Amino acid sequence: MEAPARLHSFARALKQELKASKPDLEGFCHTSGHGILSTSIGAGNGERVVLLADTLFRALEAAGQQIKAAEKDVRIIVNGEAIRIQISEIRDKREHQPSKAELKAKQDWETRRKEWPTLYNADRQHWRRWDHVPSGRMSLTLVDPLRNQWQSDHVIGRWHDRLTRRLEDYLQEVVIGVLTGAAIVRHNRVASETAERKRQQAHEAIWSNNKGSASRQRETASWTARPMMSLG
């Protein structure tokens, strides 16, 4: 995939953000923010992701969709419904190789344990078992921004590098997935609004019943408190 003479504005913003970001302890750079595509990728894959984003944004706009900046990311707008895009690098798991500092800390701990064996647990784990590192394999996810991450239906589409196809080869399918995903987002939104409306109606009914009950109780108390008329 060749770099265009001029990047799409959102791809250009992503490029600048990636240049400014620093990799975490696992080697991943993370981007987010107003008008910034949400990514989590290895430090060496920034150029590929920027070109991927540029091609995707142009393909979506050519299909008549809008790309808009949101508070924490970038959204695709399809028939008034918003879809969030994420690009991430799949993590590989490798057995952790202890550092010199970790080996020295273990040696010091073993020395102290021999001196006071009852104070130290011989089964202590001195370092993590696994490291997670960038794999070079990319993944693109479409997310319903109105759903929480813990909800099983918050992901509406996902594509990733395979042995025979790179993520770039799926971009046309992603564009189609955006169109079908918008219908899913609308369905989820309408269902949530309906559920919220029913909840509010039930709350108002309970409040109305409680108010009526309290009013009847006050009337009863008022009649009870009146003095009895003498019949003599």
N, C-alpha and C positions, 0 to 999 in steps of 0.2 A: 504494500500500500504506500503510494508516493505522497509526499507532503504537498498540499496545494500552495499556490502562490500566496494566498491569504487565508488564514484559518477562520472558521466560523467564530463569532464573538464569544460564545460560551466555551468553545474549545480553547480559544486564546486565554480566557480567564482561568480555565483549568490548568493550562500550561504554566501560567505565572504562579498559581497556587502550589503546584507540584515543585516548582523550582525553590519556593520559599520553605517548603515543608522539610522536616527532618525525620529520618526513619526511627521507629521505636526499637526496643530491645530485640524484637524478632525480625527486624529488617523491613518493616512495612511503613509506607508513607500514607497518611490519611488526609483526605480533603473533604471539606464541607463548608457551608456558609451561604450567604445571600448570593444567588446566581452562580454557585459553584457546584459542579457535578460531584455527587458523593462517590468517593473511591477509597479503596484500601488495597494498595499494590506494592510490590517490591520496588525498591529504589531504582532499579535498572530498567523498569518497564514503562516509564513515564511517556516516552515518545510514542510507543505503540498505542497506549491508551488515549493519548491526545488525538492521534490520527483516527483511531476507532470512533471516538466521540464526534470528531468533525464530520466523518462520513455518515454517521447515524443521524446527526442533527440535520444535515443537508437532505438526506433521504426522507426524513419525516416531514420537513417543510415542503419538499417536492410532492409529497402525498397529500398536502393540504392541512397538515397539523401545525399547531403553534408550540413554540418552545418558550417558556416563561421562567423568570427568576422567582424563586420562593425564598422564604426567610432563611432556610437552612440548606437549600439544595436547588435543583432544577426540575421543573415539571413539564410534562407533555400535556397539552390541552386538546382533548378530542370531544367535540360536541358538548363542550362545557364541563366535561369531567377531567379531573387532573390525575396523572399517573407519575409516580416518582421513579427515576432511573438510578440504579447503583451498578458500578463496575468494581469488581473485587478480584483479587488473585487468590486462588485456592492454596491453602496451607498444606505443606508436607510435614509429616511427623518423623523426627529422627531421634535416635537415642542420644540423650544428653552426654556430652563429654565434659567432665568436671574441669574447671579452671585451676590454675595454680593456687589461687586464693582459697577456693573451695577445698582442695586437697590439704592445704595447710590448716584450714579451720577444722577439718576432720581429724587431722593428726593431733592438734592441740586438745580437741574434745576427748579423744581416746586416752591421752595422757592423764587428763583430769579424771576420767572414768576409772582408770586403774587405781588412782589414789583414793577415790570415794565411790566405790562400785554401787553402793546402795542409793546414791543420788542421781545416777545416770541410767537411762534406759538403753540397753544394748541393741534394741531394734530401731533406733533412731535413723531416719532417712536424712542424709546430709545434703542432698541436692535433688532437684526435680528429675524425674525419669526421662521426660521427653522434651525436645525442643520443637517449636513450630517455625518453619522457614518458608519463604516464598518458593513456589513450585514452578513459576513461569506459565502456568495454565490460568487463563482468564475466564471470568464468569460475568454475565450481564443479567441483571434481575429487574423486573418490572414489579412495582409495589403499589398497593392501594394505600395512599397516604392517610385515609380516614380509619384504617384498621390498625390496631395495636400489634406490635411485633409478636406477642405471645398468641395471637389469634391465628389459627391454622390457615385461614384463607387470606392472609395479608399479602402473600406472594401470588401474582397473577400470571407470571411467566418467567422462565429462566433458561438461559443458553450458556454453554461453556465449551472451551476447547476440548476436542476429542482427538483420538489417534489419527483419524483420517480427515478431519475438518477443523479449521480454525474458527474462532468466534467471528471473525470478519466475514466468513462465508454464510453466516446465519442472519445478516442484517436485514435482508428482505423478509425473512420470517419474523424478525423482531418488529418490523413495520406492520405486518399483518397482525401480530400479537398485540400491538398497541390498540388496534381497532377493536378486536374482540375483547381486549382487557377493559376498554372503556365501558362496554356493556356490563361487565362484571362489577366494575366500580359503581356504576349507576344502580345496579340491583342491590349492592351492599348498602349504598347510601339510602335508598328508598326504604329498605328493610329496617335500617337503624332509625330512620326518622319515624317510621310507623310504630316501632317498638317504644320509642321515646314518647310519642304522642299518647299511646295506650297507657304507659306508665304515669304520665302526667294526668291523664283523665282519671285513673284509678286513685291517684293521690288526692285530686280535687274532690272525688266522690267521698273518700274517707274523711277529708277535712270537713266537707259539707255535712256528713252524717254526725260527726263529732260536735260540730257547731250546733246542729239541731238538737242533739241529745243534751248538750249543756244548757241550751235555752229552755228545754222542757224541765230540766232539773231546777233551774232558777224559778220557773213559774210554780212548780210544786212546793219549793221551799217558801215562796212568798205566800201561798195559800195556807200552808201549815203554820206560818208564823202569825197569821191574823188571829186576834182574840175571839173566843167563842161567844156568840150572842146569848144572853140570858133569856130563858123562856118563862121565868117567874114573874 
